[in-house]
């Protein structure tokens, strides 16, 4: 966490200060000690009426939003951060009793309020705590040992870990389950999408065989210097090989192969040891496979372009992909039966992802001309926005005014920051902002 630039607002968190002065040691008698006294503007004793007024002002200042209340809250936040105390310390019974004794009218901030106050002062930063090559077998026990050593090295308590995001490997999942608890594990959504594609293609023999044929052709060029030199004479683009550990590599391999198919065919006829070129019908099927994989490529690319991806975004992408496949994706009906199985598997997997996200529920988005492509993943979102703009409902007069005004606002563009929107418009929709902060 790095501190944001200082501001002059009243709720600025800092080390609390007291309006006191230290008197020099007394020079007479046996009381030659220093004393701490509160500074007064008037040395005379206040009258009873004045004392009552001061007491009432002091009590009102402890009301929520009062000057004294803000000062106490800032002091509590400073204490939690300075002394490295858990944020839920304000919810402990002992602390509640203490505050009730010293300031009965003071409303103690909850853990969520403390978190919001800290977030308003600091920006979240990503830091790599460690990278380790495991020399032993990659068992869950060995992974747990490494995780524990990492926490000890940095002085991090296990209960301070909020969430652990990993791939879907059984060893790493079991390590997180056994060390942190199952409720603190979240599978990487992009990795899950990659597994969906891989499993769907592997379960269809004809599709898998075609992809393997294309792989062999690409491998021939990768391993033959002569063939590569000959190919480079007529093509400015290089072929891309599919790698199991690289996301979307099948899509990129097919895309480049289809673009360079004419040059590939012209080159391999010059080499007697080259694998045979695929037929024209197979090339059409490869294009259809690309069509099926397009939304996965778009989703993964956007997810990997984000520094921080929320779980809710995975749910949105699951809906977009499902809607994409519900739009009759097979363009060439002659291959519909061949692609029917992987298409059905893709739909089922996406449905499962949507269900899972519903139950467990910094880079800017590129607003280039590609967004207008109907195959673009966000085209579903754009269509919903356009329908909302055309069919704007007439809201009932019984609806709260701020909610009515909010629903009449134009939909934000994909590149807008929703958090900045609420920072700016929070005072306009105070009730709605409270709901947003709780979600």
C-alpha positions in Angstrom: 0.0 0.0 0.0 1.4 3.4 -0.9 0.1 6.7 0.5 -1.8 8.9 -1.9 -0.8 12.6 -2.2 -1.8 14.6 0.9 -5.0 16.6 0.8 -6.6 19.2 3.0 -9.8 17.4 3.8 -11.0 17.0 7.3 -10.9 13.3 7.3 -7.2 13.1 6.5 -5.7 10.3 8.5 -2.6 11.1 10.4 -1.0 10.6 13.8 -3.4 12.2 16.3 -2.3 15.4 18.0 -3.3 16.9 21.4 -3.5 20.5 22.3 -1.2 20.4 25.3 2.0 22.1 26.5 4.6 20.9 28.9 5.4 23.2 31.8 9.0 23.6 33.0 9.9 22.0 36.4 8.7 24.0 39.4 11.4 25.9 41.2 9.8 26.0 44.6 8.8 23.5 47.2 9.0 19.7 47.0 7.0 19.6 43.8 9.9 20.1 41.4 8.3 17.9 38.7 7.1 18.6 35.2 3.4 18.5 34.5 1.1 18.0 31.5 -1.8 20.5 31.4 -4.4 21.3 28.9 -4.1 24.7 27.3 -6.9 27.1 28.0 -7.7 30.4 26.3 -9.0 31.7 29.6 -7.5 31.0 33.0 -10.6 31.9 35.0 -12.9 29.1 36.1 -15.9 28.7 33.8 -19.4 29.4 35.1 -21.9 26.5 35.4 -23.8 27.6 32.4 -20.6 27.8 30.3 -19.7 24.3 31.5 -23.0 22.9 30.4 -22.7 24.5 27.0 -19.2 23.1 26.5 -20.4 19.7 27.6 -23.3 19.8 25.1 -20.9 20.9 22.3 -18.5 18.1 23.2 -21.3 15.5 23.1 -22.6 16.8 19.8 -19.1 16.7 18.3 -19.1 12.9 19.0 -22.2 12.4 16.8 -21.5 10.7 13.5 -19.8 13.2 11.2 -18.9 15.5 14.0 -15.5 17.0 14.4 -14.6 15.0 17.5 -16.0 11.8 15.9 -13.9 12.2 12.8 -10.8 12.8 15.0 -11.4 9.7 17.1 -12.0 7.6 14.0 -8.8 8.8 12.4 -6.9 8.0 15.7 -8.4 4.4 15.7 -7.3 3.9 12.1 -3.9 5.2 12.9 -3.7 2.8 15.8 -4.6 -0.2 13.7 -2.1 0.6 11.0 0.7 1.7 13.3 0.4 -1.2 15.7 -0.3 -3.7 12.9 -3.6 -4.7 14.5 -6.3 -6.7 12.6 -9.0 -4.5 11.1 -11.7 -6.3 13.1 -10.2 -5.1 16.4 -13.0 -2.5 16.6 -15.6 -5.3 16.7 -14.1 -7.0 19.8 -16.1 -6.8 23.0 -13.3 -5.3 25.0 -12.8 -2.4 22.6 -16.6 -1.8 22.5 -16.7 -1.6 26.3 -13.8 0.8 26.3 -15.3 3.2 23.8 -18.7 3.0 25.5 -17.0 4.1 28.8 -15.0 7.0 27.4 -17.4 8.1 24.6 -20.9 6.7 24.9 -22.3 8.6 21.9 -19.4 7.7 19.6 -20.4 5.2 16.8 -17.6 2.6 16.5 -16.6 2.0 12.9 -17.0 -1.5 11.6 -14.3 -3.5 9.8 -15.8 -2.5 6.4 -15.7 1.2 7.4 -12.1 0.9 8.5 -11.2 -0.8 5.2 -12.9 2.0 3.2 -11.1 4.7 5.2 -7.7 3.0 4.5 -8.6 2.5 0.8 -9.4 6.2 0.5 -5.9 7.2 1.7 -3.8 4.5 0.0 -3.5 2.9 -3.4 -3.1 -0.9 -3.8 0.2 -2.1 -5.2 1.2 -5.5 -6.5 4.4 -6.9 -5.0 6.2 -10.2 -5.7 7.1 -11.7 -2.3 9.0 -14.6 -3.7 9.8 -16.9 -6.6 11.1 -20.5 -5.9 12.0 -23.4 -8.1 10.8 -26.5 -6.3 13.6 -29.1 -6.4 11.4 -31.8 -4.8 8.3 -33.4 -6.2 5.5 -30.9 -6.7 3.3 -32.5 -4.0 0.8 -30.6 -2.0 2.9 -31.2 1.2 6.0 -29.6 -0.4 4.0 -26.7 -1.7 2.5 -26.1 1.8 6.1 -26.1 3.2 7.1 -23.4 0.7 4.0 -21.3 1.4 4.6 -21.5 5.2 8.3 -20.5 4.8 7.2 -17.5 2.7 4.8 -16.3 5.3 7.4 -16.8 8.1 10.0 -14.9 6.1 7.7 -11.9 5.7 6.1 -12.1 9.1 2.6 -12.7 7.6 0.0 -14.4 9.8 -2.0 -17.1 8.0 -5.3 -15.5 9.0 -4.2 -12.3 7.2 -4.5 -14.1 3.8 -7.9 -13.1 2.3 -7.8 -15.1 -0.9 -5.5 -17.4 -2.9 -5.8 -17.5 -6.7 -4.2 -20.6 -8.4 -4.6 -22.7 -11.5 -6.7 -25.8 -11.5 -3.9 -28.3 -10.7 -4.8 -30.8 -8.1 -1.6 -30.4 -6.2 -1.8 -26.6 -5.8 -5.5 -26.7 -5.0 -5.0 -29.3 -2.3 -2.2 -27.3 -0.8 -4.4 -24.2 -0.5 -7.3 -26.2 0.8 -5.2 -27.9 3.5 -3.2 -24.8 4.5 -5.5 -21.9 4.1 -8.9 -23.5 3.9 -11.2 -24.3 1.0 -13.2 -21.1 1.4 -10.0 -19.0 0.6 -9.3 -20.6 -2.8 -10.4 -19.2 -6.1 -9.5 -20.9 -9.4 -8.0 -18.6 -12.1 -10.9 -17.9 -14.5 -8.6 -17.5 -17.5 -7.0 -20.9 -16.8 -10.4 -22.5 -16.4 -11.4 -21.1 -19.9 -8.3 -22.7 -21.3 -9.2 -26.1 -19.9 -12.7 -25.8 -21.3 -11.3 -25.3 -24.8 -8.7 -28.0 -24.4 -11.2 -30.6 -23.1 -13.8 -29.9 -25.7 -11.4 -30.2 -28.6 -9.7 -33.4 -27.2 -13.1 -35.1 -26.8 -13.8 -34.8 -30.5 -11.6 -37.2 -32.4 -12.0 -35.6 -35.9 -11.3 -32.2 -34.5 -8.3 -33.4 -32.5 -6.9 -35.2 -35.6 -7.2 -32.1 -37.8 -5.4 -30.0 -35.2 -2.6 -32.6 -35.0 -2.2 -32.5 -38.7 -1.8 -28.8 -38.7 0.7 -29.1 -35.8 2.8 -31.5 -37.8 2.9 -29.1 -40.7 4.0 -26.2 -38.5 6.5 -28.4 -36.7 8.0 -29.3 -40.1 8.8 -25.7 -40.8 10.1 -25.2 -37.2 12.6 -28.0 -37.6 13.6 -27.5 -41.2 15.9 -24.6 -41.9 15.6 -25.1 -45.6 11.8 -25.1 -45.6 11.7 -22.1 -43.3 14.1 -20.1 -45.6 12.0 -21.0 -48.6 8.8 -20.1 -46.8 10.2 -16.7 -45.7 10.9 -15.8 -49.3 7.2 -15.6 -50.0 5.7 -14.8 -46.6 6.4 -11.9 -44.2 4.6 -13.8 -41.4 6.0 -16.6 -39.3 4.0 -19.7 -38.3 3.0 -20.2 -34.7 3.1 -23.5 -32.9 0.6 -24.6 -30.4 2.0 -25.1 -26.9 -0.2 -26.9 -24.3 0.9 -24.6 -21.5 0.2 -21.4 -23.5 -3.3 -20.1 -23.4 -5.1 -19.7 -26.7 -2.1 -21.1 -28.6 -4.4 -23.4 -30.7 -6.4 -20.4 -31.8 -3.3 -18.4 -32.8 -1.8 -21.4 -34.6 -5.0 -21.9 -36.6 -5.3 -18.2 -37.3 -1.8 -17.9 -38.7 -2.0 -21.2 -40.6 -5.2 -20.1 -42.4 -3.7 -16.8 -43.3 -0.5 -18.4 -44.7 -2.2 -21.5 -46.1 -1.4 -20.6 -49.8 2.3 -20.0 -49.1 2.5 -23.2 -47.0 1.1 -25.2 -49.9 3.5 -23.6 -52.3 6.5 -24.4 -50.1 5.9 -28.0 -49.0 5.6 -29.3 -52.6 9.3 -28.6 -53.0 10.2 -31.0 -50.2 9.7 -34.7 -50.5 9.9 -35.4 -46.8 7.2 -32.9 -45.8 3.9 -34.0 -44.3 0.9 -33.7 -46.7 -1.0 -30.4 -46.9 -4.5 -30.6 -45.5 -7.5 -30.6 -47.9 -9.7 -27.6 -48.7 -12.6 -29.0 -46.7 -10.3 -29.4 -43.7 -9.3 -25.8 -44.1 -12.9 -24.7 -43.9 -13.3 -26.8 -40.7 -10.3 -25.0 -39.3 -11.9 -21.7 -39.9 -15.0 -22.9 -38.1 -12.9 -24.0 -35.1 -11.5 -20.5 -35.0 -15.0 -19.1 -34.9 -15.8 -21.3 -31.9 -12.6 -20.3 -30.1 -12.9 -16.6 -30.8 -14.8 -15.6 -27.6 -12.4 -17.6 -25.4 -9.5 -15.8 -27.0 -11.1 -12.4 -26.5 -12.0 -13.1 -22.9 -8.6 -14.5 -22.0 -6.8 -11.6 -23.7 -8.8 -9.1 -21.8 -8.5 -10.9 -18.4 -4.7 -11.1 -18.9 -4.6 -7.4 -19.7 -6.0 -6.5 -16.2 -3.8 -6.1 -13.2 -6.7 -6.9 -10.9 -9.7 -8.9 -12.0 -12.7 -9.3 -9.8 -14.7 -12.5 -9.6 -17.8 -10.7 -10.9 -16.0 -10.0 -14.2 -15.7 -13.8 -14.7 -19.4 -14.1 -14.3 -20.0 -11.4 -16.9 -17.7 -13.1 -19.4 -19.4 -16.4 -18.8 -22.7 -14.8 -19.8 -21.2 -13.1 -22.8 -19.7 -16.4 -24.1 -22.9 -18.3 -23.5 -24.9 -15.6 -25.4 -22.3 -15.8 -28.2 -22.8 -19.5 -28.7 -26.6 -19.1 -28.6 -26.5 -17.2 -31.8 -26.2 -20.0 -34.3 -22.4 -20.0 -34.5 -22.0 -22.6 -37.3 -21.7 -20.6 -40.5 -21.2 -23.6 -42.8 -24.0 -26.1 -42.2 -22.2 -28.9 -44.0 -19.8 -29.1 -41.0 -22.5 -28.6 -38.3 -22.6 -32.3 -37.3 -18.8 -32.5 -37.0 -18.7 -29.4 -34.7 -21.9 -30.3 -32.8 -20.1 -32.2 -30.0 -17.5 -29.6 -29.2 -20.1 -26.9 -29.4 -22.3 -28.7 -26.9 -19.4 -29.3 -24.6 -18.4 -25.6 -24.7 -22.0 -24.6 -23.9 -22.2 -27.0 -21.0 -18.8 -25.9 -19.5 -19.8 -22.2 -19.8 -23.1 -23.0 -18.0 -21.1 -24.7 -15.2 -18.8 -21.7 -14.9 -21.8 -19.3 -14.7 -23.4 -21.4 -12.0 -20.1 -21.5 -10.0 -19.5 -17.8 -10.3 -23.1 -17.1 -9.2 -22.7 -19.2 -6.1 -19.3 -17.9 -5.1 -20.0 -14.6 -5.8 -5.7 -1.3 -14.2 -5.2 -1.5 -17.6 -8.0 0.2 -19.4 -10.1 -1.6 -21.9 -9.1 -1.1 -25.5 -11.8 0.8 -27.2 -10.4 0.3 -30.7 -12.3 -0.2 -34.0 -12.3 -3.9 -33.3 -15.1 -3.3 -30.8 -17.5 -2.8 -33.7 -16.8 -6.3 -34.9 -20.0 -8.5 -34.2 -17.7 -11.3 -33.2 -16.2 -9.2 -30.4 -16.9 -10.5 -26.9 -18.3 -7.1 -25.8 -20.8 -7.0 -28.7 -23.4 -8.6 -26.4 -22.8 -5.8 -23.9 -23.1 -3.1 -26.6 -26.3 -4.6 -27.8 -27.8 -4.5 -24.3 -26.7 -0.9 -23.9 -28.3 0.1 -27.2 -31.6 -1.6 -26.3 -31.6 0.2 -23.0 -31.1 3.5 -24.7 -33.9 2.9 -27.2 -36.4 1.3 -24.8 -35.8 3.5 -21.8 -38.6 2.7 -19.3 -40.8 5.3 -17.6 -40.1 4.7 -13.9 -42.9 4.8 -11.4 -43.3 7.9 -9.2 -43.1 5.5 -6.2 -39.5 4.8 -6.9 -37.0 6.8 -4.7 -35.8 9.9 -6.5 -32.1 9.2 -6.4 -32.7 5.7 -7.8 -34.9 7.1 -10.6 -32.2 9.6 -11.5 -29.5 7.0 -11.4 -31.4 4.7 -13.7 -31.9 7.5 -16.2 -28.2 8.1 -16.4 -26.5 7.0 -19.7 -24.6 3.7 -19.4 -20.9 4.1 -18.8 -18.5 3.3 -21.6 -16.2 0.2 -21.3 -13.2 2.4 -20.6 -14.7 4.3 -17.7 -13.7 3.5 -14.1 -16.8 2.6 -12.1 -15.0 3.4 -8.8 -14.2 6.9 -9.9 -17.8 7.3 -11.0 -19.0 6.6 -7.5 -16.3 8.9 -6.0 -17.7 11.7 -8.1 -21.4 10.9 -8.0 -21.6 9.5 -4.4 -22.9 12.8 -2.9 -25.6 12.8 -5.6 -26.8 9.3 -4.8 -25.9 8.8 -1.1 -28.2 5.9 -0.5 -27.1 4.0 -3.6 -23.4 4.6 -2.7 -24.0 2.9 0.7 -25.3 -0.2 -1.2 -22.3 -0.1 -3.6 -19.9 0.0 -0.6 -21.5 -3.1 0.9 -21.3 -5.2 -2.3 
